[in-house]
Amino acid sequence: MASIPRFLTRRIFFTIVKASDRVVCHFYRENWPCKVVDKHLGILAKQHIETRFIKIQAEKSPFLAEKLKIIVLPTIALIKNAKVDDYVVGFNELGGTDDFSTEELEERLSRAQVIFFEGESSLKPSKQQTRNVRHGSNSQDSDSE
């Protein structure tokens, strides 16, 4: 799994945000809900190199947490062109449970246009044409005589 870099200083945070068109920033604390989000973001970070993924421990960066109005953890700040454009707060938008799929989070980040994919999720394996005895690959085949 990809490790998402942690940035604790506001100077480094602002340098990264200014240098990147799209940033997904996970504000977290060391607890189970945040670890669930971190796992999914680690998977997405490997698939979406067009976006910078970072994480900040909110308790160690009170200035940033206050400036960006982070109240609930986990919160994902979705940053475009050096401005926070949207937030994913807790699990409410992801089914209200920590049992959400990586694809659900990918879809949410895509709607916010901080990651890009067309059609199917980039995480799903490509579908192969299946054949069985009754229905061959030739549509004019028939069992009847």
TIDREN-130343 format. One record per atom (N, C-alpha, C): residue number from 1; atom name; x negated, y, z. Coordinates in nm, 2 decimals. Each point is the difference from the previous one (the first is absolute). Last residue first. Layout:
pos:NUM; site:CA; px:X; py:Y; pz:Z $
...
This chain:
pos:145; site:N; px:3.32; py:-2.67; pz:-3.32 $
pos:145; site:CA; px:-0.03; py:-0.05; pz:-0.14 $
pos:145; site:C; px:0.10; py:0.05; pz:-0.10 $
pos:144; site:N; px:-0.22; py:0.20; pz:0.50 $
pos:144; site:CA; px:0.12; py:-0.06; pz:-0.07 $
pos:144; site:C; px:-0.04; py:-0.04; pz:-0.14 $
pos:143; site:N; px:-0.30; py:0.24; pz:0.30 $
pos:143; site:CA; px:0.02; py:-0.14; pz:0.04 $
pos:143; site:C; px:0.11; py:-0.07; pz:-0.08 $
pos:142; site:N; px:-0.32; py:0.41; pz:-0.18 $
pos:142; site:CA; px:0.13; py:-0.03; pz:0.07 $
pos:142; site:C; px:0.00; py:-0.14; pz:0.04 $
pos:141; site:N; px:-0.32; py:0.46; pz:-0.21 $
pos:141; site:CA; px:0.01; py:-0.14; pz:0.05 $
pos:141; site:C; px:0.13; py:-0.02; pz:0.07 $
pos:140; site:N; px:-0.16; py:0.42; pz:-0.17 $
pos:140; site:CA; px:0.10; py:-0.07; pz:-0.08 $
pos:140; site:C; px:0.00; py:-0.15; pz:0.03 $
pos:139; site:N; px:-0.29; py:0.33; pz:0.21 $
pos:139; site:CA; px:0.14; py:0.03; pz:0.04 $
pos:139; site:C; px:0.10; py:-0.08; pz:-0.09 $
pos:138; site:N; px:-0.51; py:-0.11; pz:0.16 $
pos:138; site:CA; px:0.07; py:0.03; pz:-0.12 $
pos:138; site:C; px:0.14; py:0.01; pz:0.03 $
pos:137; site:N; px:-0.29; py:-0.13; pz:0.34 $
pos:137; site:CA; px:-0.03; py:0.14; pz:-0.03 $
pos:137; site:C; px:0.06; py:0.04; pz:-0.13 $
pos:136; site:N; px:0.26; py:-0.36; pz:0.29 $
pos:136; site:CA; px:-0.14; py:0.01; pz:-0.05 $
pos:136; site:C; px:-0.03; py:0.15; pz:-0.03 $
pos:135; site:N; px:0.37; py:-0.26; pz:0.31 $
pos:135; site:CA; px:-0.02; py:0.12; pz:-0.07 $
pos:135; site:C; px:-0.14; py:0.02; pz:-0.04 $
pos:134; site:N; px:0.14; py:-0.40; pz:0.23 $
pos:134; site:CA; px:0.12; py:0.04; pz:-0.07 $
pos:134; site:C; px:-0.01; py:0.13; pz:-0.09 $
pos:133; site:N; px:-0.37; py:-0.17; pz:0.26 $
pos:133; site:CA; px:0.04; py:-0.10; pz:-0.10 $
pos:133; site:C; px:0.12; py:0.05; pz:-0.07 $
pos:132; site:N; px:-0.30; py:0.38; pz:0.18 $
pos:132; site:CA; px:0.04; py:-0.12; pz:0.06 $
pos:132; site:C; px:0.06; py:-0.09; pz:-0.10 $
pos:131; site:N; px:-0.33; py:0.47; pz:0.09 $
pos:131; site:CA; px:0.07; py:-0.09; pz:-0.09 $
pos:131; site:C; px:0.05; py:-0.11; pz:0.08 $
pos:130; site:N; px:-0.20; py:0.55; pz:0.06 $
pos:130; site:CA; px:0.02; py:-0.14; pz:0.05 $
pos:130; site:C; px:0.08; py:-0.08; pz:-0.10 $
pos:129; site:N; px:-0.34; py:0.46; pz:0.01 $
pos:129; site:CA; px:0.12; py:-0.06; pz:-0.06 $
pos:129; site:C; px:0.01; py:-0.15; pz:0.05 $
pos:128; site:N; px:-0.24; py:0.37; pz:0.30 $
pos:128; site:CA; px:-0.03; py:-0.08; pz:-0.11 $
pos:128; site:C; px:0.13; py:-0.06; pz:-0.05 $
pos:127; site:N; px:-0.15; py:0.46; pz:0.30 $
pos:127; site:CA; px:0.09; py:-0.11; pz:-0.02 $
pos:127; site:C; px:-0.04; py:-0.08; pz:-0.13 $
pos:126; site:N; px:-0.34; py:0.27; pz:0.35 $
pos:126; site:CA; px:0.08; py:0.02; pz:-0.13 $
pos:126; site:C; px:0.09; py:-0.13; pz:-0.02 $
pos:125; site:N; px:-0.12; py:0.17; pz:0.50 $
pos:125; site:CA; px:-0.07; py:-0.07; pz:-0.11 $
pos:125; site:C; px:0.09; py:0.02; pz:-0.13 $
pos:124; site:N; px:0.00; py:0.38; pz:0.38 $
pos:124; site:CA; px:0.06; py:-0.13; pz:-0.03 $
pos:124; site:C; px:-0.07; py:-0.06; pz:-0.12 $
pos:123; site:N; px:-0.13; py:0.42; pz:0.19 $
pos:123; site:CA; px:-0.03; py:-0.11; pz:0.09 $
pos:123; site:C; px:0.06; py:-0.13; pz:-0.04 $
pos:122; site:N; px:0.08; py:0.44; pz:-0.20 $
pos:122; site:CA; px:-0.14; py:-0.05; pz:-0.04 $
pos:122; site:C; px:-0.04; py:-0.11; pz:0.08 $
pos:121; site:N; px:0.52; py:0.11; pz:-0.12 $
pos:121; site:CA; px:-0.11; py:0.03; pz:0.10 $
pos:121; site:C; px:-0.13; py:-0.05; pz:-0.05 $
pos:120; site:N; px:0.36; py:0.10; pz:-0.38 $
pos:120; site:CA; px:-0.02; py:-0.09; pz:0.12 $
pos:120; site:C; px:-0.11; py:0.05; pz:0.09 $
pos:119; site:N; px:0.13; py:0.37; pz:-0.32 $
pos:119; site:CA; px:0.07; py:-0.13; pz:0.01 $
pos:119; site:C; px:-0.02; py:-0.08; pz:0.12 $
pos:118; site:N; px:-0.37; py:0.34; pz:-0.07 $
pos:118; site:CA; px:0.12; py:0.00; pz:-0.09 $
pos:118; site:C; px:0.06; py:-0.14; pz:0.02 $
pos:117; site:N; px:-0.32; py:0.34; pz:0.33 $
pos:117; site:CA; px:0.01; py:-0.13; pz:-0.07 $
pos:117; site:C; px:0.13; py:0.00; pz:-0.08 $
pos:116; site:N; px:-0.32; py:0.34; pz:0.36 $
pos:116; site:CA; px:0.07; py:-0.02; pz:-0.13 $
pos:116; site:C; px:0.00; py:-0.15; pz:-0.04 $
pos:115; site:N; px:-0.04; py:0.37; pz:0.46 $
pos:115; site:CA; px:-0.06; py:-0.11; pz:-0.07 $
pos:115; site:C; px:0.09; py:-0.02; pz:-0.12 $
pos:114; site:N; px:0.11; py:0.36; pz:0.24 $
pos:114; site:CA; px:-0.14; py:0.00; pz:0.05 $
pos:114; site:C; px:-0.07; py:-0.13; pz:-0.05 $
pos:113; site:N; px:0.48; py:0.16; pz:-0.06 $
pos:113; site:CA; px:-0.09; py:0.02; pz:-0.10 $
pos:113; site:C; px:-0.15; py:0.02; pz:0.06 $
pos:112; site:N; px:0.45; py:-0.13; pz:0.20 $
pos:112; site:CA; px:-0.06; py:0.13; pz:0.04 $
pos:112; site:C; px:-0.11; py:0.04; pz:-0.10 $
pos:111; site:N; px:0.21; py:-0.42; pz:-0.06 $
pos:111; site:CA; px:0.10; py:0.11; pz:-0.01 $
pos:111; site:C; px:-0.05; py:0.13; pz:0.03 $
pos:110; site:N; px:-0.29; py:-0.36; pz:0.07 $
pos:110; site:CA; px:0.02; py:0.03; pz:-0.14 $
pos:110; site:C; px:0.11; py:0.10; pz:-0.02 $
pos:109; site:N; px:-0.07; py:-0.17; pz:0.43 $
pos:109; site:CA; px:-0.11; py:0.09; pz:-0.04 $
pos:109; site:C; px:0.00; py:0.04; pz:-0.15 $
pos:108; site:N; px:0.32; py:-0.31; pz:0.16 $
pos:108; site:CA; px:0.02; py:0.13; pz:0.06 $
pos:108; site:C; px:-0.11; py:0.10; pz:-0.03 $
pos:107; site:N; px:-0.04; py:-0.45; pz:-0.16 $
pos:107; site:CA; px:0.11; py:0.07; pz:-0.06 $
pos:107; site:C; px:0.03; py:0.14; pz:0.06 $
pos:106; site:N; px:-0.32; py:-0.28; pz:0.21 $
pos:106; site:CA; px:-0.05; py:0.04; pz:-0.13 $
pos:106; site:C; px:0.11; py:0.08; pz:-0.08 $
pos:105; site:N; px:0.12; py:-0.21; pz:0.40 $
pos:105; site:CA; px:-0.08; py:0.12; pz:0.03 $
pos:105; site:C; px:-0.05; py:0.06; pz:-0.13 $
pos:104; site:N; px:0.23; py:-0.40; pz:-0.03 $
pos:104; site:CA; px:0.09; py:0.11; pz:0.04 $
pos:104; site:C; px:-0.07; py:0.13; pz:0.03 $
pos:103; site:N; px:-0.25; py:-0.39; pz:-0.10 $
pos:103; site:CA; px:0.07; py:0.05; pz:-0.12 $
pos:103; site:C; px:0.09; py:0.11; pz:0.03 $
pos:102; site:N; px:-0.21; py:-0.24; pz:0.34 $
pos:102; site:CA; px:-0.09; py:0.09; pz:-0.06 $
pos:102; site:C; px:0.06; py:0.06; pz:-0.12 $
pos:101; site:N; px:0.34; py:-0.17; pz:0.37 $
pos:101; site:CA; px:-0.10; py:-0.05; pz:-0.09 $
pos:101; site:C; px:-0.09; py:0.11; pz:-0.05 $
pos:100; site:N; px:0.27; py:-0.05; pz:0.49 $
pos:100; site:CA; px:0.01; py:0.05; pz:-0.14 $
pos:100; site:C; px:-0.11; py:-0.06; pz:-0.08 $
pos:99; site:N; px:0.12; py:-0.04; pz:0.49 $
pos:99; site:CA; px:0.00; py:-0.11; pz:-0.09 $
pos:99; site:C; px:0.01; py:0.04; pz:-0.15 $
pos:98; site:N; px:0.05; py:0.27; pz:0.42 $
pos:98; site:CA; px:-0.15; py:-0.02; pz:-0.04 $
pos:98; site:C; px:-0.02; py:-0.12; pz:-0.09 $
pos:97; site:N; px:0.46; py:0.32; pz:0.02 $
pos:97; site:CA; px:-0.07; py:-0.11; pz:0.07 $
pos:97; site:C; px:-0.14; py:-0.01; pz:-0.05 $
pos:96; site:N; px:0.34; py:0.29; pz:-0.19 $
pos:96; site:CA; px:0.02; py:0.02; pz:0.14 $
pos:96; site:C; px:-0.06; py:-0.11; pz:0.09 $
pos:95; site:N; px:-0.01; py:0.10; pz:-0.50 $
pos:95; site:CA; px:0.10; py:-0.10; pz:0.05 $
pos:95; site:C; px:0.02; py:0.00; pz:0.15 $
pos:94; site:N; px:-0.27; py:0.32; pz:-0.23 $
pos:94; site:CA; px:-0.06; py:-0.13; pz:-0.05 $
pos:94; site:C; px:0.09; py:-0.12; pz:0.06 $
pos:93; site:N; px:0.04; py:0.48; pz:0.10 $
pos:93; site:CA; px:0.02; py:-0.01; pz:-0.14 $
pos:93; site:C; px:-0.04; py:-0.14; pz:-0.06 $
pos:92; site:N; px:-0.05; py:0.08; pz:0.47 $
pos:92; site:CA; px:0.14; py:0.03; pz:-0.04 $
pos:92; site:C; px:0.02; py:-0.01; pz:-0.15 $
pos:91; site:N; px:-0.40; py:-0.06; pz:0.31 $
pos:91; site:CA; px:0.05; py:-0.10; pz:-0.09 $
pos:91; site:C; px:0.14; py:0.03; pz:-0.06 $
pos:90; site:N; px:-0.37; py:0.38; pz:0.17 $
pos:90; site:CA; px:0.04; py:-0.12; pz:0.06 $
pos:90; site:C; px:0.04; py:-0.11; pz:-0.11 $
pos:89; site:N; px:-0.05; py:0.43; pz:-0.23 $
pos:89; site:CA; px:0.00; py:0.00; pz:0.15 $
pos:89; site:C; px:0.05; py:-0.13; pz:0.05 $
pos:88; site:N; px:-0.21; py:0.25; pz:-0.46 $
pos:88; site:CA; px:0.07; py:-0.13; pz:0.04 $
pos:88; site:C; px:-0.02; py:-0.01; pz:0.15 $
pos:87; site:N; px:-0.03; py:0.46; pz:-0.34 $
pos:87; site:CA; px:-0.04; py:-0.08; pz:0.11 $
pos:87; site:C; px:0.08; py:-0.14; pz:0.00 $
pos:86; site:N; px:-0.17; py:0.45; pz:-0.35 $
pos:86; site:CA; px:0.11; py:-0.08; pz:0.05 $
pos:86; site:C; px:-0.06; py:-0.08; pz:0.12 $
pos:85; site:N; px:-0.25; py:0.34; pz:-0.23 $
pos:85; site:CA; px:0.12; py:0.01; pz:-0.08 $
pos:85; site:C; px:0.12; py:-0.08; pz:0.06 $
pos:84; site:N; px:-0.49; py:0.27; pz:0.13 $
pos:84; site:CA; px:0.08; py:-0.12; pz:0.04 $
pos:84; site:C; px:0.14; py:0.02; pz:-0.07 $
pos:83; site:N; px:-0.46; py:0.19; pz:-0.22 $
pos:83; site:CA; px:0.12; py:0.04; pz:0.09 $
pos:83; site:C; px:0.07; py:-0.13; pz:0.04 $
pos:82; site:N; px:-0.39; py:0.02; pz:-0.31 $
pos:82; site:CA; px:-0.04; py:0.07; pz:0.12 $
pos:82; site:C; px:0.12; py:0.04; pz:0.09 $
pos:81; site:N; px:0.07; py:-0.25; pz:-0.41 $
pos:81; site:CA; px:-0.07; py:0.12; pz:-0.03 $
pos:81; site:C; px:-0.02; py:0.09; pz:0.13 $
pos:80; site:N; px:0.28; py:-0.39; pz:0.14 $
pos:80; site:CA; px:-0.03; py:0.02; pz:-0.15 $
pos:80; site:C; px:-0.06; py:0.15; pz:-0.02 $
pos:79; site:N; px:0.12; py:-0.41; pz:0.41 $
pos:79; site:CA; px:-0.06; py:0.13; pz:-0.03 $
pos:79; site:C; px:-0.02; py:0.01; pz:-0.15 $
pos:78; site:N; px:0.27; py:-0.27; pz:0.42 $
pos:78; site:CA; px:-0.02; py:-0.01; pz:-0.14 $
pos:78; site:C; px:-0.04; py:0.13; pz:-0.06 $
pos:77; site:N; px:0.00; py:-0.26; pz:0.51 $
pos:77; site:CA; px:0.01; py:0.12; pz:-0.07 $
pos:77; site:C; px:-0.04; py:-0.02; pz:-0.15 $
pos:76; site:N; px:0.19; py:-0.33; pz:0.41 $
pos:76; site:CA; px:-0.08; py:0.01; pz:-0.12 $
pos:76; site:C; px:0.02; py:0.13; pz:-0.07 $
pos:75; site:N; px:0.07; py:-0.23; pz:0.52 $
pos:75; site:CA; px:0.04; py:0.09; pz:-0.10 $
pos:75; site:C; px:-0.10; py:0.00; pz:-0.11 $
pos:74; site:N; px:0.14; py:-0.33; pz:0.46 $
pos:74; site:CA; px:-0.08; py:0.04; pz:-0.11 $
pos:74; site:C; px:0.07; py:0.11; pz:-0.08 $
pos:73; site:N; px:0.09; py:0.13; pz:0.38 $
pos:73; site:CA; px:-0.10; py:-0.08; pz:-0.05 $
pos:73; site:C; px:0.05; py:-0.14; pz:-0.03 $
pos:72; site:N; px:0.19; py:0.54; pz:0.07 $
pos:72; site:CA; px:0.03; py:-0.14; pz:0.01 $
pos:72; site:C; px:-0.12; py:-0.07; pz:-0.06 $
pos:71; site:N; px:-0.03; py:0.46; pz:0.00 $
pos:71; site:CA; px:0.07; py:-0.02; pz:0.13 $
pos:71; site:C; px:0.01; py:-0.15; pz:0.02 $
pos:70; site:N; px:-0.26; py:0.40; pz:-0.32 $
pos:70; site:CA; px:0.01; py:-0.15; pz:0.02 $
pos:70; site:C; px:0.05; py:-0.02; pz:0.14 $
pos:69; site:N; px:-0.11; py:0.42; pz:-0.28 $
pos:69; site:CA; px:0.13; py:-0.03; pz:0.06 $
pos:69; site:C; px:0.03; py:-0.15; pz:0.02 $
pos:68; site:N; px:-0.40; py:0.26; pz:-0.17 $
pos:68; site:CA; px:0.09; py:-0.07; pz:-0.10 $
pos:68; site:C; px:0.13; py:-0.05; pz:0.06 $
pos:67; site:N; px:-0.31; py:0.24; pz:0.27 $
pos:67; site:CA; px:0.01; py:0.08; pz:-0.12 $
pos:67; site:C; px:0.09; py:-0.06; pz:-0.10 $
pos:66; site:N; px:-0.11; py:-0.24; pz:0.40 $
pos:66; site:CA; px:0.09; py:0.11; pz:0.02 $
pos:66; site:C; px:0.02; py:0.08; pz:-0.12 $
pos:65; site:N; px:-0.30; py:-0.36; pz:-0.02 $
pos:65; site:CA; px:0.14; py:-0.05; pz:0.03 $
pos:65; site:C; px:0.10; py:0.12; pz:0.02 $
pos:64; site:N; px:-0.46; py:0.11; pz:-0.06 $
pos:64; site:CA; px:0.07; py:-0.05; pz:-0.12 $
pos:64; site:C; px:0.14; py:-0.05; pz:0.02 $
pos:63; site:N; px:-0.25; py:0.12; pz:0.38 $
pos:63; site:CA; px:0.01; py:0.12; pz:-0.09 $
pos:63; site:C; px:0.08; py:-0.04; pz:-0.12 $
pos:62; site:N; px:-0.13; py:-0.34; pz:0.31 $
pos:62; site:CA; px:0.12; py:0.08; pz:0.03 $
pos:62; site:C; px:0.02; py:0.12; pz:-0.08 $
pos:61; site:N; px:-0.29; py:-0.45; pz:-0.01 $
pos:61; site:CA; px:0.01; py:0.12; pz:-0.09 $
pos:61; site:C; px:0.13; py:0.08; pz:0.03 $
pos:60; site:N; px:-0.10; py:-0.40; pz:0.22 $
pos:60; site:CA; px:-0.14; py:0.05; pz:0.00 $
pos:60; site:C; px:-0.01; py:0.12; pz:-0.09 $
pos:59; site:N; px:0.41; py:-0.25; pz:0.05 $
pos:59; site:CA; px:-0.04; py:0.05; pz:0.14 $
pos:59; site:C; px:-0.14; py:0.06; pz:0.00 $
pos:58; site:N; px:0.18; py:-0.20; pz:-0.41 $
pos:58; site:CA; px:0.07; py:0.13; pz:0.04 $
pos:58; site:C; px:-0.05; py:0.05; pz:0.14 $
pos:57; site:N; px:-0.27; py:-0.28; pz:-0.37 $
pos:57; site:CA; px:0.06; py:-0.03; pz:0.13 $
pos:57; site:C; px:0.05; py:0.12; pz:0.06 $
pos:56; site:N; px:-0.05; py:-0.11; pz:-0.53 $
pos:56; site:CA; px:-0.05; py:0.08; pz:0.11 $
pos:56; site:C; px:0.07; py:-0.04; pz:0.12 $
pos:55; site:N; px:-0.12; py:-0.17; pz:-0.55 $
pos:55; site:CA; px:0.08; py:-0.01; pz:0.12 $
pos:55; site:C; px:-0.07; py:0.08; pz:0.11 $
pos:54; site:N; px:0.04; py:-0.07; pz:-0.59 $
pos:54; site:CA; px:-0.08; py:0.03; pz:0.12 $
pos:54; site:C; px:0.09; py:-0.02; pz:0.12 $
pos:53; site:N; px:-0.04; py:-0.05; pz:-0.58 $
pos:53; site:CA; px:0.07; py:-0.05; pz:0.12 $
pos:53; site:C; px:-0.09; py:0.03; pz:0.12 $
pos:52; site:N; px:0.06; py:0.18; pz:-0.54 $
pos:52; site:CA; px:-0.09; py:-0.02; pz:0.11 $
pos:52; site:C; px:0.09; py:-0.03; pz:0.12 $
pos:51; site:N; px:0.09; py:-0.10; pz:-0.54 $
pos:51; site:CA; px:0.04; py:0.07; pz:0.11 $
pos:51; site:C; px:-0.10; py:-0.02; pz:0.12 $
pos:50; site:N; px:-0.02; py:-0.22; pz:-0.43 $
pos:50; site:CA; px:0.03; py:0.14; pz:-0.04 $
pos:50; site:C; px:0.03; py:0.09; pz:0.12 $
pos:49; site:N; px:-0.07; py:-0.48; pz:0.02 $
pos:49; site:CA; px:-0.12; py:0.07; pz:0.01 $
pos:49; site:C; px:0.02; py:0.15; pz:-0.05 $
pos:48; site:N; px:0.30; py:-0.43; pz:0.15 $
pos:48; site:CA; px:0.03; py:0.14; pz:-0.05 $
pos:48; site:C; px:-0.12; py:0.09; pz:0.02 $
pos:47; site:N; px:0.01; py:-0.47; pz:0.14 $
pos:47; site:CA; px:0.07; py:0.00; pz:-0.13 $
pos:47; site:C; px:0.01; py:0.14; pz:-0.06 $
pos:46; site:N; px:-0.20; py:-0.08; pz:0.43 $
pos:46; site:CA; px:-0.08; py:-0.07; pz:-0.10 $
pos:46; site:C; px:0.07; py:0.00; pz:-0.13 $
pos:45; site:N; px:0.22; py:0.20; pz:0.36 $
pos:45; site:CA; px:-0.12; py:0.08; pz:-0.03 $
pos:45; site:C; px:-0.09; py:-0.07; pz:-0.10 $
pos:44; site:N; px:0.39; py:-0.21; pz:0.18 $
pos:44; site:CA; px:0.03; py:0.09; pz:-0.10 $
pos:44; site:C; px:-0.12; py:0.08; pz:-0.04 $
pos:43; site:N; px:-0.03; py:-0.30; pz:0.36 $
pos:43; site:CA; px:0.02; py:-0.08; pz:-0.13 $
pos:43; site:C; px:0.02; py:0.10; pz:-0.11 $
pos:42; site:N; px:-0.04; py:0.18; pz:0.42 $
pos:42; site:CA; px:-0.13; py:-0.06; pz:-0.04 $
pos:42; site:C; px:0.01; py:-0.07; pz:-0.13 $
pos:41; site:N; px:0.39; py:0.17; pz:0.21 $
pos:41; site:CA; px:-0.08; py:0.11; pz:-0.07 $
pos:41; site:C; px:-0.13; py:-0.05; pz:-0.04 $
pos:40; site:N; px:0.27; py:-0.29; pz:0.26 $
pos:40; site:CA; px:0.06; py:0.02; pz:-0.14 $
pos:40; site:C; px:-0.08; py:0.11; pz:-0.07 $
pos:39; site:N; px:-0.14; py:-0.09; pz:0.44 $
pos:39; site:CA; px:-0.02; py:-0.12; pz:-0.08 $
pos:39; site:C; px:0.06; py:0.02; pz:-0.14 $
pos:38; site:N; px:0.07; py:0.34; pz:0.32 $
pos:38; site:CA; px:-0.14; py:0.00; pz:-0.04 $
pos:38; site:C; px:-0.03; py:-0.12; pz:-0.09 $
pos:37; site:N; px:0.43; py:0.03; pz:0.21 $
pos:37; site:CA; px:-0.02; py:0.10; pz:-0.11 $
pos:37; site:C; px:-0.14; py:0.00; pz:-0.06 $
pos:36; site:N; px:0.07; py:-0.27; pz:0.38 $
pos:36; site:CA; px:0.08; py:-0.05; pz:-0.11 $
pos:36; site:C; px:-0.01; py:0.09; pz:-0.12 $
pos:35; site:N; px:-0.19; py:0.14; pz:0.40 $
pos:35; site:CA; px:-0.08; py:-0.10; pz:-0.06 $
pos:35; site:C; px:0.07; py:-0.07; pz:-0.12 $
pos:34; site:N; px:0.22; py:0.32; pz:0.27 $
pos:34; site:CA; px:-0.10; py:0.07; pz:-0.08 $
pos:34; site:C; px:-0.09; py:-0.11; pz:-0.08 $
pos:33; site:N; px:0.33; py:-0.15; pz:0.32 $
pos:33; site:CA; px:0.06; py:0.06; pz:-0.12 $
pos:33; site:C; px:-0.10; py:0.06; pz:-0.10 $
pos:32; site:N; px:-0.17; py:-0.19; pz:0.42 $
pos:32; site:CA; px:0.05; py:-0.09; pz:-0.10 $
pos:32; site:C; px:0.06; py:0.07; pz:-0.12 $
pos:31; site:N; px:-0.37; py:0.28; pz:0.26 $
pos:31; site:CA; px:0.12; py:-0.09; pz:0.05 $
pos:31; site:C; px:0.05; py:-0.08; pz:-0.12 $
pos:30; site:N; px:-0.36; py:0.41; pz:0.08 $
pos:30; site:CA; px:-0.03; py:-0.15; pz:0.01 $
pos:30; site:C; px:0.12; py:-0.07; pz:0.06 $
pos:29; site:N; px:0.07; py:0.45; pz:-0.29 $
pos:29; site:CA; px:-0.06; py:-0.03; pz:0.13 $
pos:29; site:C; px:-0.02; py:-0.15; pz:0.00 $
pos:28; site:N; px:0.07; py:0.39; pz:-0.43 $
pos:28; site:CA; px:0.02; py:-0.12; pz:0.08 $
pos:28; site:C; px:-0.05; py:0.01; pz:0.14 $
pos:27; site:N; px:0.10; py:0.23; pz:-0.53 $
pos:27; site:CA; px:-0.02; py:0.04; pz:0.14 $
pos:27; site:C; px:0.04; py:-0.11; pz:0.09 $
pos:26; site:N; px:-0.14; py:0.02; pz:-0.54 $
pos:26; site:CA; px:0.07; py:-0.07; pz:0.11 $
pos:26; site:C; px:-0.04; py:0.06; pz:0.13 $
pos:25; site:N; px:0.00; py:0.17; pz:-0.54 $
pos:25; site:CA; px:-0.07; py:0.01; pz:0.13 $
pos:25; site:C; px:0.09; py:-0.06; pz:0.11 $
pos:24; site:N; px:-0.09; py:0.05; pz:-0.56 $
pos:24; site:CA; px:0.09; py:-0.07; pz:0.09 $
pos:24; site:C; px:-0.07; py:0.00; pz:0.14 $
pos:23; site:N; px:-0.07; py:0.31; pz:-0.47 $
pos:23; site:CA; px:-0.05; py:-0.06; pz:0.12 $
pos:23; site:C; px:0.12; py:-0.06; pz:0.07 $
pos:22; site:N; px:-0.16; py:0.24; pz:-0.51 $
pos:22; site:CA; px:0.10; py:-0.07; pz:0.08 $
pos:22; site:C; px:-0.06; py:-0.07; pz:0.12 $
pos:21; site:N; px:-0.26; py:0.29; pz:-0.28 $
pos:21; site:CA; px:0.13; py:0.04; pz:-0.05 $
pos:21; site:C; px:0.11; py:-0.06; pz:0.09 $
pos:20; site:N; px:-0.50; py:0.12; pz:0.17 $
pos:20; site:CA; px:0.08; py:-0.11; pz:-0.06 $
pos:20; site:C; px:0.13; py:0.06; pz:-0.04 $
pos:19; site:N; px:-0.35; py:0.26; pz:0.23 $
pos:19; site:CA; px:-0.07; py:-0.07; pz:-0.11 $
pos:19; site:C; px:0.09; py:-0.10; pz:-0.07 $
pos:18; site:N; px:0.15; py:0.24; pz:0.39 $
pos:18; site:CA; px:-0.03; py:0.10; pz:-0.11 $
pos:18; site:C; px:-0.06; py:-0.07; pz:-0.12 $
pos:17; site:N; px:0.08; py:-0.26; pz:0.39 $
pos:17; site:CA; px:0.13; py:0.04; pz:-0.06 $
pos:17; site:C; px:-0.02; py:0.10; pz:-0.12 $
pos:16; site:N; px:-0.38; py:-0.14; pz:0.25 $
pos:16; site:CA; px:0.05; py:-0.11; pz:-0.08 $
pos:16; site:C; px:0.13; py:0.04; pz:-0.07 $
pos:15; site:N; px:-0.19; py:0.31; pz:0.30 $
pos:15; site:CA; px:-0.09; py:-0.02; pz:-0.11 $
pos:15; site:C; px:0.05; py:-0.11; pz:-0.09 $
pos:14; site:N; px:0.22; py:0.08; pz:0.41 $
pos:14; site:CA; px:0.03; py:0.10; pz:-0.10 $
pos:14; site:C; px:-0.09; py:-0.01; pz:-0.13 $
pos:13; site:N; px:-0.08; py:-0.30; pz:0.36 $
pos:13; site:CA; px:0.14; py:-0.02; pz:-0.05 $
pos:13; site:C; px:0.03; py:0.10; pz:-0.11 $
pos:12; site:N; px:-0.40; py:0.04; pz:0.24 $
pos:12; site:CA; px:-0.01; py:-0.11; pz:-0.09 $
pos:12; site:C; px:0.14; py:-0.02; pz:-0.07 $
pos:11; site:N; px:-0.02; py:0.32; pz:0.34 $
pos:11; site:CA; px:-0.08; py:0.04; pz:-0.11 $
pos:11; site:C; px:-0.01; py:-0.10; pz:-0.11 $
pos:10; site:N; px:0.22; py:-0.10; pz:0.42 $
pos:10; site:CA; px:0.08; py:0.08; pz:-0.10 $
pos:10; site:C; px:-0.08; py:0.05; pz:-0.12 $
pos:9; site:N; px:-0.13; py:-0.45; pz:0.28 $
pos:9; site:CA; px:-0.01; py:0.14; pz:0.01 $
pos:9; site:C; px:0.08; py:0.07; pz:-0.11 $
pos:8; site:N; px:-0.02; py:-0.48; pz:0.05 $
pos:8; site:CA; px:0.05; py:0.06; pz:0.13 $
pos:8; site:C; px:-0.02; py:0.15; pz:0.01 $
pos:7; site:N; px:0.07; py:-0.45; pz:-0.35 $
pos:7; site:CA; px:-0.06; py:0.13; pz:0.00 $
pos:7; site:C; px:0.06; py:0.07; pz:0.13 $
pos:6; site:N; px:-0.05; py:-0.52; pz:-0.25 $
pos:6; site:CA; px:0.05; py:0.08; pz:0.10 $
pos:6; site:C; px:-0.07; py:0.13; pz:0.00 $
pos:5; site:N; px:0.09; py:-0.39; pz:-0.40 $
pos:5; site:CA; px:-0.09; py:0.08; pz:0.08 $
pos:5; site:C; px:0.07; py:0.08; pz:0.10 $
pos:4; site:N; px:0.16; py:-0.48; pz:-0.19 $
pos:4; site:CA; px:0.02; py:0.14; pz:-0.03 $
pos:4; site:C; px:-0.08; py:0.09; pz:0.09 $
pos:3; site:N; px:-0.06; py:-0.52; pz:-0.21 $
pos:3; site:CA; px:0.00; py:0.08; pz:0.13 $
pos:3; site:C; px:0.02; py:0.15; pz:-0.04 $
pos:2; site:N; px:0.15; py:-0.48; pz:-0.26 $
pos:2; site:CA; px:-0.07; py:0.13; pz:0.00 $
pos:2; site:C; px:0.01; py:0.07; pz:0.13 $
pos:1; site:N; px:0.03; py:-0.54; pz:-0.05 $
pos:1; site:CA; px:0.08; py:0.12; pz:0.00 $
pos:1; site:C; px:-0.09; py:0.12; pz:0.00 $
